[in-house]
Amino acid sequence: MTHHDPARPGFDRRMSKDEINNCPIKRWEGPVSVIRTGEEMGKAMDKLAGHTLLGFDTETRPAYTKGESYLPSLLQLANEKEVFIFQLNHLGLVPPLCDLLSDPAVTKAGVSLDYDIRELKKLSSFKAGGFEDLGDIAKQAGIKNHGLRGLAAVLLGFRIGKGAQTSNWAKDVLTPQQIQYAATDAWVGRKLHLALEQNRS
């Protein structure tokens, strides 16, 4: 049975931008691996093996002119100890990643997943399995905020910075700020899934 605590802000009404902005900023401060070679890929897949819950996100270079569009540049996956950032413009969406994205036994948690999956399929065909959209779970729980930032504020009590959001994710070498931003989004996806599961129990 779904239940929620009406005393918690954001459950019975939408948490405002000002309230979110008043939350302290948090970011992922653990290890991050940026993957761009086959050898790095193998090591990353070994470290991801056996994990049944991963935070998931993608980043795409922003388009500023009409008719301009880009394919996803990064795919981020987080287990509880480490975040892996796959540079898709170097690797492509290789079979080990397609296998992981298809595996129904591995939960991939994030927001707006339909769009991310559709865009990733333009790189390589795979049958999506195991994806859980945090926005959908939040709606079922009666939470009025459905985006990653709003959910982090409501459920975790902190906010995530937006600094690198519109940067060029297709860059050959990512900046430390880009790496931290991309890693934080995937880490938060995993944490939110755990928090929503707790709320459902």
N, C-alpha and C positions, 0 to 999 in steps of 0.2 A: 504493500500500500504506500502510495506517495504521501508524504507529509512534509510540512515545512513550518518553520518557526516564525510566526507573524511578528515577533519582536525584532527579527533581523531586517535591517533596512534593505530595500531592493526586492524583497519577496512579494510584498503586496502592492508595490508601485515601482515604477521605473526609477532607477538611480540617476540623478541628474549629472550633467557634465561637471558642474561645480563640485558636487560631492565626490565624483571620481577623482577630480584634480586635487582634492584635499587629502586623498590617500597617499601614503608614502610610496615612493618609487622603489621597485625591486627588480633585479635582473639576475639571470643565471650567472653564477660565479664559479661554476665547476669546470671540468675539462671539456673542451670542444675540439673535435677533429674535423678539419676541412678536407674533403675527399675529392681527389681529381685524377688519380692514376689507378690502374688495375690492381696494383699491389696494395695500395691504401684501401681500395674497395674490399679486397679479400679480408683484410684485418678488421674492417668495420663490420662486415657481415658476421664474422666470428664473434665479435663483441655483442652484436644484436641478437644472435641466436639464443633461443631459450626464453627470451622475454615475451610475455604475453600482452603487455600494455606499453604502447609507445605514443609519445606526443608527436603530432604530425603537423607540418606546415610546408608551404612553398612560397617562393618569392619570384616575382616576375619584373623585368625592367619596365618602368612606367612608360606609356606612350602619350605624347602630348599633342600630336596632330591627327586630324581625322583620317581614318583608313590605316593608320599605323598600328601594328600590334606585334607583340613578342611572345615567344613560347617561354614556359617557366625556366628560370636560370638556376634556381636552387631547390633542392628538396631537403627538408630537415626532419630528422627522427631523433627522439630523445628517450633513453631509458632512465632509470632512476639515478644513474651515476655519471652519464656522459651524454653530450649532444653531438650528433653527426650531421655535417652539412655537406651534401653531395652537389658538386658543381656540374650540373647537367650539360652545360655547353662544352665541357671537357669530356665527360664520361658518356653522355647520352643516357637514356633510360635503359640500362643494361639488364639482361635476364635475371640476375640475382635480386635487383630492386623490383622488377615486375613480379617475381615470385613472392616477395615479401608483401607487396601491395595487393596481391591476390589471395593471400593466406587468411582464411576465415578464423583461424585459431589465434591470430595476433590482432588485438584491437589497436587500431590507429585512431587517435582522438584529436579532433581539431574543429574549426568552425568553417562554414561555407564550403563544405567538402565537395558538393556536387560540381562546383566550378573548378576546384583544384583537380579533381579526378578527370573531368572533361578535357582540361588543358594538358594534363600529363599524357592522356591517351593520344594526343597529337604527336607526341614524341615516340611512343611505342604502344602497341596494343596489349592490353592486359584486362583480366576480368577482376574488377575491384571486389575485395572481400575483407570483412573485418573492420570496416570504417564506421565510426560512431560520431555523429555530428553533435557537438556540445550544445549548440543553439537549440536543436530539437529536444535534447534531454532537458535543457533548462525550461523550455516551454511546457513540457509535460509536468515539470515540478512546480509550475506556477510562477516561475521567475520572469520578471518583465524585461530584463536585459539579456540579449542573446549574442552579442559580439564578444570577442575575446577580452577586450579591455574592460567592458562593463561587467562581465562575469568574474574577472579577476578581482575587481573592486568589491563586488557583492559577496563572493564566496571565500575569497582569500584575504581581503582587507588591504590589498595593495594595488598600485597601478603600474602599467608597463609603459616605458617611454616610447614616443613615436618618432624620435629623432631621425632614424635612417629609413623611415618607411618608403619615401619616394626616391631613394637613391638608385644608382645604376647597378642592379644586381648582376648584370652580365659582365661586369669588370673582370679582367683576368685575375687580378689580385684584390681580394676583398679587404676593406679597412677593418681595424679592430672594432670600430663602432658597428659596422655592418654585421660582423660575425656575432657580436654580442646581442644585437637586436634579433637576428635570425634565430639564434640559439634560444633566446628568452621565449620567443613565441612558441617554439616546440615544447620547451620545458613546462610552460604554463598550461599548454593543452593537456599534458599528462596529469599535472596537479589538479586541474579542474575536473578531469574525469574521475579522479579519486574522490574529490570533494562531493561531486554529484552522486556518486555511488553511495557515499556515506549518507547523504540526504535521502536517498531512496530506501535505505535499509530500515 
